[in-house]
């Protein structure tokens, strides 16, 4: 009898300890925070602001967004050289490059314009006419801003000091992202409808390889890991080749930058369609800007090693619902695009107003 009681007591202790550790693990996942502020571009013409120190969804229409321009949609007008219905020649923010020292966000729009937005003061400069339909804006190793064009497949190089276009290079059909190896010897550029990542010798500006994968049918922006060993490619695969209805799962495709081959796939739930990424400085987590194609877009936190989803934060609906805002473009879905993070934020969250 005593032995049975002893065994029963031990089993209860194991169960209690397991519950405590399990609960702690769940609580830890819920409380994951980072010292930074995320700015996520959207078709509504503004950036959603998420304070990563609290991970609370944006709810204040004045404090939780940066207004740059009016709304605009990417699947209208010209894309990849093809002509679609043009509802209006609006803006719509799609990507931003943060110049950290100056705290200036350089923004590329869906009409090819560029703006400079000063985070500390709220001052806005622009528009500057540069290209045709920008997907992303990336701060290059030379200090210039590289803007990838979805209409003509060029990469435009823009000097944020002189406010002038200093170069442009034809790359593919509809270029959406660019990233460099740490030694700047190679550059990677993603072609959205072609589902190809081009590898360029950055010294000669010549293409040296095309990386293809059956699970890259419609891709968006790309991001290099902090150690330079991996390139993460957003492959939501909304379409199959030829802009036919998509039949492939939404996922992240990971490229080994040493061999320039695909090394892994992270298959995601259907409601998470990744568009862009930002690694934490220590490389442990990835922050993904993702579309749901419903009434929201999300900030999704992914463990870079285990590839597990750690956190999801509403980026649109939380604010839209509070103010009764109805999305009238993109079939009623608020679509987010590029993400930039200020990893050296002020101690207090800045109160920033738009127009």
Secondary structure, DSSP 4 states (H G I P E B T S, - for coil): -HHHHHHHHHHHHHHHHHHHHHHHHHHHHHT---S-EEEEEETTSEEEEEETTTTPPP--TTTSEEE-S----SSSSEETTEE---------EEEEEEETTTTEEEEEETTSEEEEEETTT--EEEEEE--S-EEEEEE-TTSPEEEEETTT-EEEEEETTTTEEEEEEE-SSSEEEEEE-TTSSEEEEEETTTTEEEEEETTTTEEEEEE--TT-SS---EEE-TTSSEEEEEE---EETTTEEP-S--EEEEEETTTTEEEEEEE--TT-EEEEEEE-TTSSEEEEEEE-SSS-EEEEEEETTT--EEEEEESSHHHHHHHT----SGGG---EEEEEEESS--SS-------
